């Protein structure tokens, strides 16, 4: 099974969400999405199934996030919070429901450290099991389970501050 152009349309929102959850801003998420789409379109390898393609796309997305995060430019740049909460066709949250509770959950998720954000996103939004996330991230399953537990605990604290009881 070869990757085709329609694969880009299928997985672009997934790529964007992974990158947005990793970095918390639109610009970096768009850069990552562009890099991964280039990899998709230039990929010559054969895949066993649609699930194999999805796992490869998720792994590429995570790898690109790590690569961008480690660049010298990124390490030296002063971090700033641009608080992107666009919607009217700026659609930062592609494909995500827009009720108040969902928005608070997304905002709480963005406040977590990157390692917790990515495992929580993959677990709850993409419905990967801890074992699969461990394989995708190149970590041990116990590490992923620990990050999930710590991430949930931090999310709970942030959501309580925001008025959601979970």
N, C-alpha and C positions, 0 to 999 in steps of 0.2 A: 504494500500500500504506500503510495507516494503522497507527499503533502501537496495540496493544490491551493490555488489562490483563495478558495472559499474557506480554507482553514484559517486564514488571516481574519476574516470577518467573524468566524465562530469564536476565536480565542482572543481577539483584541481586547474585549472588556476584561477578561481574566488577567491578561498581562498588565493592563492598566491598573486594575485593583490591587494586584500583588505589589506593583511598584509604588502605588500611592500609599498603601499600608506600610511599606518599608520606609519611605522617605517623608511622607506626610505633606508633599506639595505637588502641585500640578505639573510644573516644569520638568522636574526630575522624572516623574511618572511618564510623561510624554517622551522624554529622551530614551528611557528604557524601552518603552513600547516600540519606538522606531527601530532601535537596535535589534530587538527580538524579531520584529517583522522582517527585517533584512535577513536574519538568520533563517527564518521560516522559508522565505522565498528563494533562498540560495541553497537550501538543504537538498542534498542528493541521496540521502540514505532512505532505505526502505523500512517501513514500520509494520508491525504485526497486526495492529488494530487501532481503532480510534482512541482507546484508552492509552495505548502506548504513545500516540501522538500527543495527547493531552499531558501526560507525565513529562514528556520531553520538552514541551512548551513551558510548563511550570518550572522545570529544572533550569531551562535557559533563562527564564525571567529572574529566578532567584540568583543565578550566577551573575547575570548582568547587574543586578542590584548590588551584589557584593563587590563586583569590579568597580562600579562607579563610586561606591562608598570608600574604596581604598585609594582612589586617585589622589595625587598630590594636591591638585586644585581644590578638591573637596575637603581635604584635611586642613588646608590653610585658610579656606574661606570662612568668614564669620557667619555663623548660623543665625538666621533670622526667621521669625514666624510670620508668614504672609497671610495666615488665616484664610485660606481658600475655602469658601463655602458657596461657591458658585452654583447656579442651577440654570437659569434661563438660557438654555442652549450653550452654556459654558460647561455644563454637565460634568462636574468633578466626580460625582458618584454614579457612574454609568451603570444603569440597570439595577440600582438599589432602590428599595421602596423609600418613600419620602415622608412617612408619618413622624410625629414628634419623638416617639420613643426610639425609632430606628435611627433618627438623626443624633439623638443623645448617645446611643450605643456607638455609632461611628465616631463621634467626637471623643468618647472615652477611649475607644480603640486607638485613636491617633495619639493619645497622651501616653500610651505604653511604650516601653523600650522596643526597638525594632525586632529583636528576637522573639518577644512575646507577641507582638502584632502579627508577624508573619505566620506563626504556628496557629494562633487563634483564627486568623483569616482562613488558612487552608483547612482547618478542622471544621469550623462552623459554616463558612460560606461555600467552600468547594467540596466539603464533605469527605475529606481524606481521613483515613484512620491514622493514629499516632505512628504506627509502623511504616505506613506509606510516606508520611511527612518526614520521618527519620531518613528514609532512603532518598527522598528528594533533596533534603538539606545536607546530607552526608553526616548526619549525627546519629548517636545511639538512640534507640527508642525510649530508654529511661530518661535521657536528656530532654527529649520532646515532651514526655509526660510531665516532667518537672516544670518545664517552661509553660505548659498549658495550665498546670495548677497555680503557679505563681501569677501568670497572666490573668487568670480568672479572678484570683484574689484581688489583684490591683484594679481590675475592671469593676469589681463589686464595690470597692472603696470609692472609685471615681463616680460611679453611677449613684451611689448613696449621696455623695455631695451634690449631684445634679438633680436629686429628687426622685430617682427611680429605685424602687425596692425590688431586688431580684432574688 
